Amino acid sequence: MGVELIHQAVAHQARSAPRALAVVDGGLRLDYASLDAAADAWARHLAATGVGPGTLIPVLLPRSARLYVALLAVLKCGAGYAALDPRWPRERIDGVLRQLDAPVLVTDREEDAVSHPVWRPPTDLSLPRSGPDSGEFTPYDGPADAPAAVFFTSGTSGTPKGVVSPHAATTRLFASHGPLAFGAGTVMLQAAPAAWDAFSLELWGMLTTGGTCVTAREDYLLPDTLRQAIDTCSVNTAWLTASLFNLFTEIDPDCFKGLDRLYIGGERLSTAHVRDFLAQHPGIRLFNGYGPVESCVFVTVHAIGAGDCDGPYGVPVGREVPGTTVHVLDDDGRACPPGAVGDLCVSGAGLARGYLGDPALTAARFPEGRPEGVPVRLYRTGDRGFRDSDGVLHFTGRTDRQVKIRGYRIEPEEIEAHAARLPGVTHCAAVPVPGRLGTYDRLALFYTSSDLAAEPPSALRRSLGRLLPAHAVPDVVHRVDRLPVTDNGKVDRAGLLTLLPD
């Protein structure tokens, strides 16, 4: 089909199968024709407020069909959207709005109308047969590298950092020859926060390919939520962060029954949890997805088999999605041979245009390189890994988690990899402990275990002493019931430090 703009791909589905089910939102069932027509009507109103090419529009709505229509309407105007999380603190929202400097904020919230021009979308998605909302609207038809979304992540300075992602970064993911070729009959739960790039997987992965997006009603995904969506809405595809996957397999392993496909990732996978899942659910295809937000959602995907749990670095991250290349580079920026560990850099259609309002950081993180002798724009992920002889990529650790303790360089990932293979350890996290002088003075290892007869912390530390050099053995080993997670479902390492015994 060759469609590269998100809203064009959705419109194509509306023409091809107008009565196919696009969105389930509680009792609301929205077909593709109605979804596309409502977005056209809303786009007409938004255009009148100044929404158009060159603008980035904040959308502050709860997870709902109205949110999806609003985002689609913004794209039809030729603008990019920034879907904001209503749970964010007021200060963070105000800071993001200042960065966007948009002509209008799309929201229902009365308090935002005091300081910002506001457009309130209609509460009713049904369309009149005549009147100002019933005419033709000509959607934007520009280049595929036009901004589509801004994802705000934590910045090192404390100010949220906006990653400006183009249309092609999303649409390249779902090519018919790739591992995310969903299509009609795929029903996916939409549970990720709208401000996160995984939201694009759950929403646009369905609406650009003819699938059905089922809205999770709760702010936080729980096993019961997943189970209910499978039972009542025929959800057959889902995404979970690695930490949530671990939690679900521990407290309700049957909640996955009925799925065809499950995508997990965002962190190094726990091989113990993966093994348990594969044994209990042999009919569900399990995939590891890897990628930074700067290359929207995934750069690689790997279909997981039982043998993948036996490698020294755990489950591979796999092969590239369409329109994407991962380069393993040495310190001089040259391509590493198979098996050699190097820096993972990404090129291709998935790359962000850069960081909003920060050309210096954009230039630093998106340099031009010549890994194969030809100039190419790269993103430096900060990850390290290698490509094996079969062309499969393996993640070995982060460059920026490397710390110095007592003069020695410590790689927490190395310690986690060794600890995860010890008997009784189901999940673990190595966390450097800040000292009084702004450096790290010791290392703590937190772990969970489903085996009550597993080694106590003191014995586990002795076991690590047999696997690691003395300077890399954690000073503190602490067993916990569960590893806490952040709002995005990743291990809360700062929260773990509060669990340290006095």
C-alpha positions in Angstrom: 0.0 0.0 0.0 2.9 2.4 0.7 1.0 4.6 3.1 3.3 6.3 5.5 1.2 8.9 7.3 -0.7 7.6 10.3 -4.1 9.2 9.5 -3.9 8.0 5.9 -3.4 4.5 7.0 -6.4 4.7 9.2 -8.5 6.3 6.4 -7.4 3.4 4.2 -8.9 1.0 6.7 -12.1 3.1 6.8 -12.5 2.8 3.1 -11.6 -0.9 2.9 -13.7 -2.1 5.8 -15.9 0.7 7.0 -18.1 -1.4 9.3 -15.1 -3.3 10.9 -14.8 -2.7 14.6 -12.1 -0.1 15.4 -12.5 0.8 19.0 -14.1 -0.7 22.1 -14.5 1.7 25.0 -16.7 0.3 27.7 -20.2 0.1 26.1 -19.1 2.1 23.0 -18.4 0.3 19.8 -16.9 2.5 17.1 -16.4 1.2 13.5 -13.8 2.5 11.2 -16.1 4.7 9.1 -17.5 6.4 12.2 -14.0 6.9 13.7 -12.6 8.5 10.6 -15.6 10.7 10.0 -15.6 11.9 13.6 -11.9 12.8 13.3 -12.6 14.7 10.1 -15.3 16.7 11.9 -13.1 17.5 14.9 -10.2 18.4 12.6 -12.3 21.0 10.9 -12.9 22.7 14.3 -9.2 22.4 15.3 -8.0 23.9 12.1 -10.1 27.0 12.9 -8.2 27.4 16.2 -4.8 27.5 14.4 -3.9 23.8 14.5 -1.9 23.0 11.4 1.5 22.1 10.0 4.3 23.4 12.2 2.3 23.2 15.5 2.5 20.6 18.3 -0.8 20.2 20.1 -1.1 19.0 23.7 -4.0 16.7 24.3 -5.0 16.2 27.9 -7.9 13.6 28.0 -8.4 10.4 29.9 -7.9 7.1 28.1 -11.0 6.8 25.9 -12.4 6.7 22.3 -12.6 10.5 22.5 -8.8 10.7 23.1 -8.2 8.5 20.1 -10.4 10.6 17.9 -8.8 13.8 19.1 -5.3 12.6 18.3 -6.4 11.4 14.8 -8.0 14.9 14.2 -4.7 16.6 15.2 -2.8 14.5 12.7 -5.4 15.2 9.9 -4.7 18.9 10.4 -1.0 18.3 9.7 0.1 19.0 13.3 1.8 16.7 15.8 0.2 15.7 19.1 1.6 15.5 22.6 -0.7 13.2 24.6 -0.3 14.3 28.2 -1.0 12.1 31.3 -3.8 13.6 33.5 -2.0 12.0 36.5 1.1 14.2 36.1 1.6 16.9 38.7 0.4 20.4 37.8 4.0 21.7 37.6 5.0 19.1 35.1 2.0 19.8 32.9 2.6 23.5 32.9 6.3 23.0 32.0 5.4 20.8 29.1 2.8 23.3 27.8 5.4 26.1 27.9 7.7 23.9 25.8 5.0 23.2 23.2 3.8 26.8 22.9 0.7 25.5 21.1 -2.2 27.7 19.9 -4.7 25.5 21.8 -4.9 22.7 24.4 -7.4 19.9 23.8 -8.9 19.1 27.2 -12.1 18.9 29.2 -10.5 20.3 32.4 -11.8 23.6 33.5 -8.7 24.6 35.4 -6.6 24.6 32.2 -8.9 27.2 30.5 -7.7 29.8 33.0 -4.2 30.0 31.6 -4.4 28.4 28.1 -6.6 28.6 25.1 -8.7 25.4 25.2 -10.8 23.4 22.8 -13.2 21.0 24.4 -14.1 18.1 22.1 -17.7 17.0 21.8 -18.9 14.4 24.3 -20.9 12.6 21.6 -19.1 10.9 18.8 -22.2 10.5 16.6 -22.3 12.9 13.6 -25.2 15.0 12.2 -26.4 14.3 8.6 -26.2 18.0 7.8 -24.6 21.2 9.2 -21.1 22.4 9.9 -19.8 19.0 10.9 -21.0 17.1 7.9 -19.0 18.6 5.0 -15.8 17.4 3.4 -12.4 17.9 5.0 -9.1 17.5 3.2 -6.6 15.8 5.5 -2.9 16.8 5.5 -0.9 15.1 2.8 2.8 15.8 3.5 6.1 14.0 3.9 6.4 11.0 6.1 9.1 12.7 8.3 6.6 15.3 9.4 6.1 15.4 13.2 3.4 13.1 14.5 3.9 12.8 18.2 6.0 14.2 21.0 6.9 11.8 23.9 8.1 13.5 27.1 10.6 11.6 29.1 12.6 12.5 32.2 15.5 14.8 31.5 18.8 14.8 33.3 18.2 18.5 34.2 14.9 17.7 35.8 13.0 19.3 32.9 10.9 16.9 30.8 12.6 16.1 27.5 10.4 16.0 24.4 11.2 13.5 21.7 9.7 14.6 18.4 8.7 11.4 16.5 7.6 11.5 12.8 4.8 9.6 11.1 7.1 7.1 9.5 8.6 6.1 12.9 5.2 4.6 13.7 3.9 3.3 10.4 7.2 1.5 9.6 6.6 -0.7 12.6 3.5 -2.4 11.2 4.6 -3.4 7.7 3.0 -6.5 6.4 6.4 -8.4 6.2 7.4 -7.6 9.7 6.9 -9.1 13.2 4.2 -6.5 14.0 1.9 -7.2 11.0 -1.3 -7.3 13.0 -4.3 -6.8 10.6 -7.9 -7.6 10.8 -8.8 -10.1 13.6 -6.1 -8.7 16.0 -7.7 -7.3 19.2 -5.3 -5.5 21.4 -5.7 -4.0 24.9 -4.8 -0.3 25.2 -3.5 0.1 28.7 -0.2 2.0 28.3 -0.1 5.7 29.4 -0.9 8.0 26.4 2.4 9.9 27.0 4.4 6.8 26.4 5.5 5.4 23.0 4.1 2.0 23.9 0.7 3.7 23.5 1.5 3.9 19.7 1.9 0.1 19.6 -1.5 -0.5 21.2 -3.4 2.2 19.4 -1.9 2.9 16.0 -0.8 -0.8 15.7 -4.5 -1.6 15.5 -6.0 1.4 13.7 -3.5 1.5 10.9 -3.8 -2.2 10.1 -7.5 -3.0 10.6 -7.4 -4.4 14.1 -9.5 -3.5 17.1 -8.3 -1.4 20.1 -9.9 -2.3 23.4 -9.7 0.5 26.0 -8.6 -0.5 29.5 -10.8 1.3 32.0 -8.4 1.4 34.9 -5.3 3.6 35.2 -3.1 0.7 36.2 -3.2 -2.7 34.4 -3.9 -5.6 36.7 -4.2 -9.3 36.0 -8.0 -9.1 36.5 -8.1 -6.3 33.9 -6.4 -8.4 31.3 -8.4 -11.5 32.2 -11.7 -9.5 31.8 -10.6 -8.0 28.5 -9.8 -11.4 27.1 -13.1 -12.9 28.3 -15.5 -10.1 27.4 -13.8 -8.4 24.4 -11.9 -11.2 22.8 -8.5 -9.5 23.3 -5.9 -11.8 21.8 -2.8 -9.5 21.8 -1.2 -7.6 24.6 2.0 -5.7 25.7 3.5 -5.7 29.2 6.7 -4.3 30.6 9.1 -7.0 31.8 8.4 -6.1 35.4 4.6 -6.3 35.0 5.1 -9.6 33.1 7.0 -11.0 36.1 4.4 -9.8 38.5 1.5 -11.3 36.5 3.2 -14.7 36.1 3.8 -14.8 39.9 0.3 -13.8 41.2 -2.0 -15.0 38.4 -0.4 -17.0 35.7 -3.7 -18.1 34.3 -4.6 -14.4 33.4 -3.0 -14.8 30.0 -5.3 -17.7 28.8 -7.0 -16.7 25.6 -4.1 -14.6 24.2 -2.5 -15.5 20.8 0.5 -13.1 21.2 2.1 -11.3 24.1 4.9 -8.7 23.7 7.1 -8.0 26.6 10.2 -5.8 27.1 11.5 -2.5 28.3 14.1 -4.1 30.6 16.2 -7.2 30.6 13.9 -10.2 30.8 13.8 -12.6 33.8 14.6 -16.0 32.3 12.9 -17.7 35.3 9.6 -16.0 34.5 10.0 -16.6 30.8 10.5 -20.3 31.4 7.5 -20.5 33.6 5.3 -18.8 31.1 6.5 -20.9 28.2 5.8 -24.1 30.2 2.3 -23.0 31.2 1.2 -21.4 27.9 2.8 -23.3 25.0 0.1 -22.0 22.7 0.8 -18.3 23.2 3.5 -16.7 21.1 5.9 -14.7 23.3 8.0 -11.8 21.9 10.8 -9.7 23.3 10.6 -6.1 22.0 13.6 -3.8 22.4 13.9 -0.1 21.5 14.3 3.4 22.9 11.7 6.1 22.6 14.0 7.9 20.2 13.2 5.1 17.7 9.5 4.8 18.5 8.5 1.6 20.4 10.8 -1.1 18.9 13.9 -1.4 16.9 14.1 -5.2 17.2 11.6 -8.0 18.0 12.4 -11.6 19.0 10.1 -14.6 19.0 11.1 -16.3 22.3 11.8 -20.1 22.5 12.7 -22.2 25.5 16.4 -22.3 24.4 16.7 -18.5 24.5 16.8 -18.7 28.3 20.1 -20.5 28.4 22.4 -17.9 26.9 24.9 -16.0 29.1 23.0 -12.7 28.5 19.5 -14.2 28.6 16.8 -13.8 26.0 18.1 -12.1 22.8 16.5 -8.9 21.6 16.3 -10.3 18.1 16.3 -8.8 14.6 15.3 -5.4 13.3 11.8 -4.3 12.4 11.2 -3.0 8.9 12.8 0.3 8.0 15.4 0.0 10.8 19.1 -0.9 11.1 21.0 -1.6 14.3 24.7 -1.0 14.1 27.2 -2.5 16.6 30.1 -0.1 16.7 33.5 -0.1 18.3 35.1 3.0 20.0 36.1 4.4 16.6 32.6 4.1 15.2 33.4 1.1 13.0 31.1 -1.9 12.7 32.1 -4.8 15.0 32.4 -8.3 13.7 29.9 -10.9 14.8 30.3 -11.8 18.5 32.1 -8.6 19.5 30.4 -6.4 22.0 30.0 -2.8 21.0 27.8 0.3 21.3 24.3 -0.2 19.8 23.3 2.6 17.4 20.2 2.8 15.3 19.4 4.3 11.9 16.4 4.3 9.6 12.9 5.6 9.4 12.1 5.1 13.1 14.5 7.8 14.3 13.0 10.8 16.0 13.5 14.2 14.4 15.3 15.2 17.7 14.6 16.8 21.1 12.1 19.6 21.3 13.9 22.9 21.6 17.3 21.3 22.3 19.5 21.3 19.1 22.7 20.7 21.1 21.4 17.5 22.7 19.9 16.5 19.3 23.3 16.9 17.6 25.1 15.0 20.4 22.7 12.0 20.5 21.9 11.9 16.7 25.3 12.2 15.1 26.2 11.4 11.5 28.3 8.2 11.3 29.9 6.0 8.7 29.6 2.5 10.1 29.6 0.9 6.7 31.6 3.7 5.0 28.5 5.6 3.9 27.2 8.7 5.8 24.1 7.9 7.9 22.2 9.6 10.7 22.5 7.5 13.9 21.0 7.5 17.4 23.4 6.5 20.1 21.2 4.3 22.5 23.7 4.1 25.3 23.2 0.3 25.2 25.9 -2.3 24.5 25.5 -5.6 22.8 26.6 -7.9 20.0 25.2 -9.7 16.9 25.7 -13.4 16.8 26.7 -15.5 13.8 23.0 -15.9 12.9 22.4 -12.2 12.8 20.5 -12.1 16.1 21.2 -9.2 18.4 21.9 -9.6 22.1 21.8 -6.9 24.8 24.6 -7.0 27.3 24.1 -3.8 29.4 23.9 0.0 29.6 26.9 2.2 29.2 25.4 4.8 31.6 24.7 2.4 34.4 28.4 1.7 34.8 29.6 3.1 38.1 32.8 3.3 40.1 32.8 2.0 43.7 36.0 2.1 45.7 37.9 2.9 42.5 36.6 -0.2 40.6 34.3 0.0 37.6 31.1 -1.9 38.3 28.5 -3.1 35.7 25.2 -3.8 37.6 23.9 -5.8 34.6 26.8 -8.2 34.9 25.9 -8.9 38.6 22.2 -9.2 37.7 22.9 -11.7 35.0 24.9 -13.9 37.3 22.4 -13.6 40.2 19.5 -14.4 37.9 21.0 -17.8 37.2 21.4 -18.8 40.8 18.9 -21.4 42.2 15.8 -19.9 43.7 16.3 -16.3 42.3 13.3 -15.3 40.2 14.0 -11.6 39.6 16.8 -9.2 40.8 18.1 -5.7 40.5 21.6 -4.4 41.4 21.5 -0.8 42.6 24.4 1.4 43.6 23.9 3.1 46.9 24.8 6.9 47.0 27.4 7.9 49.6 27.8 11.2 51.4 30.2 12.7 48.9 28.0 12.3 45.9 29.6 9.1 44.8 28.6 5.5 45.2 30.0 3.8 48.3 28.5 0.3 48.0 26.3 -1.9 45.9 23.0 -3.5 46.9 21.4 -6.5 45.3 17.6 -7.0 45.7 16.0 -10.3 44.7 12.7 -12.2 44.8 12.3 -15.9 45.2 9.2 -18.1 44.8 11.2 -20.9 46.6 10.9 -20.7 50.3 13.8 -23.1 50.6 16.1 -20.9 48.5 19.4 -19.8 49.9 19.2 -16.9 52.4 20.8 -13.6 51.4 24.1 -14.4 53.1 24.5 -17.7 51.3 23.5 -16.1 48.0 26.2 -13.5 48.5 28.7 -16.2 49.0 27.6 -17.9 45.8 28.1 -14.6 43.9 31.6 -14.5 45.5 32.3 -17.6 43.6 31.2 -16.1 40.3 32.4 -12.5 40.5 35.7 -10.7 41.4 35.7 -9.5 45.0 35.2 -5.8 44.1 32.0 -6.7 42.1 30.3 -8.8 44.9 27.3 -6.8 46.3 27.9 -5.4 49.8 24.3 -5.9 50.7 22.0 -8.7 49.4 18.4 -8.2 50.4 15.4 -10.5 49.7 12.1 -8.7 49.0 8.6 -10.0 48.3 8.3 -8.0 45.1 10.4 -5.5 43.2 8.5 -2.1 43.2 7.7 -0.6 39.8 7.3 2.9 38.4 4.1 4.3 36.8 5.5 3.0 33.5 5.9 -0.5 34.9 9.7 -0.5 35.1 11.7 -1.5 38.2 11.8 1.5 40.6 15.4 1.4 41.6 15.1 4.5 43.8 12.2 2.9 45.6 14.4 -0.2 46.2 16.9 1.9 48.1 14.2 2.8 50.6 13.9 -0.9 51.4 17.4 -1.3 52.6 17.6 -2.4 56.2 19.1 0.1 58.6 
